[in-house]
Amino acid sequence: MIATALERMTGKKFPADMRDEFLEGGAEINLVHSGLEDVMRST
């Protein structure tokens, strides 16, 4: 689990409210928007 790895590397606890959102992952539309934004920035 990425959050656990980050906790081990930093020695700090991953905030519970952020953990749920972080582990939930992006919805498909968010991934599309992100990819589109990246393409628009690079052109």
N, C-alpha and C positions, 0 to 999 in steps of 0.2 A: 504494500500500500504506500503510495507516494507521501501521504501526510505523515505516516509513521517514520518513513525514511528522513523526511525533513526534520522531524522532532529529534531523531537520533543525531543528525548532523549538526543541528544548531544547539541542542541541549535545552530547547524551549518547547513548551506545550503549544500545539496548534490550536488556536481558538475554536471552541466548539461551534459557534455560529458560522464561522468561515469554513469549517471542516465539511459541514453538510452541503453547502453550496459548491465548494471546491470538488467534492467527490461526486456530486450529481452530474457534472459534465454539461456540455453545451447542447442546447436544443439544435436540431438540424438547421432551422432558420438562422440562428445565431452564427453557426459555422459558415453558412452561405454569406451572411453579411460581413463576417470577418475576412473571408477570402476575397470578397469583392473590394473591401476597403484596402487590403494589401495590394491588390492589382492596381487600384486607382492611385495609390501613393507612389508606386514604382514607375508609373508612366508620366 
